[in-house]
Amino acid sequence: MLTLEMENITLAYGNKEVVRNITFKAMPGEMVGLVGPNGSGKSTIIKALCHVLNPKAGRILTNGNDISQLSYRDLAKTISVVPQTPVLPSAFTAFEIVLMGRNPHLGMFQYESKNDIDIAWGAMERCGVQQFADRHISELSGGEIQSVVIARALAQETEGILLDEPTANLDIGRQIEVLDLLKEECTNRHLTIIAAIHDLNLAAHYCEKLVLIKNGELYAFGSPREVITSENICNVYGPGSYVHTHPLSGLPAVLPKVSNIKDIEPCIVHGA
């Protein structure tokens, strides 16, 4: 099981600091959401957590050990990553991409075993992308590619998963399917999952903890009820949104103010 922690992290691109003094901890079995406006630093934090970007100050710890002390191979056995815009070889099939998730577990010049192939196929089945197995990546839509990359992360069989906008290219039905799957994996396998999520309502309903970021700084950290409040949302995103209680879950739900709402015909559901 994995505990992933940021201690007073400052991140920069060259001389420009984009994230300052971020501190939070993600525990096994928790799904932690990074939320905040566009450009607030969510993707940059994901890059630092997977050691693509080195901190200017502070430490990132995995089970109490500095992440900089891990080899990239050992880190790949511990944490898998689903980037926002994956760069994939277009000539490879979807199955070959998912099978790449087994690479950290293979020795030099070692071929995948039947067990590796079974793990990759099982990950595709869990993600509902087995029908794309023989299709080349260049033939798939953005949403289909995103699901294939999530399957690759599951095939990697790590204790932690980092995701940068995992539902960005998915329709609402597929968003729910993917987040349901991640939540199930998190709970059943006691994974530590940190995801940058644009949709506050999805973040509130799937994450145990939320990290709310404003202009590269930690504004609030806690449960969805503690973080998604009218005051916090107004101060971070600006006025014009309303925080209500979801009638079924009791969790906070954010509704944007629609300036022309009086001109919209009410939606009538027949047969309800």
Protein Blocks (a to p, Z undefined) as FASTA:
>chain_A
ZZdddehiacdehjbcfbghiacdddehiacddeddehilmmmmmmmmnomaccfbdcdd
eehiafklpcfklmmmmpccddfbdcddfkbcfklmmmmmmmmmpcehiacdfklmmmmm
mmmmmnopmmmmmpcfklpcfklmmmmmmmmmmmnopabdcdehkllmpcfklmmmmmmm
mmmmmmmnopacddddfblmlmmmmpfbdcddeehiafbgcdfklmmcfklmmmmnoghi
acdddfklopacdddddfklmmpccdddehZZ
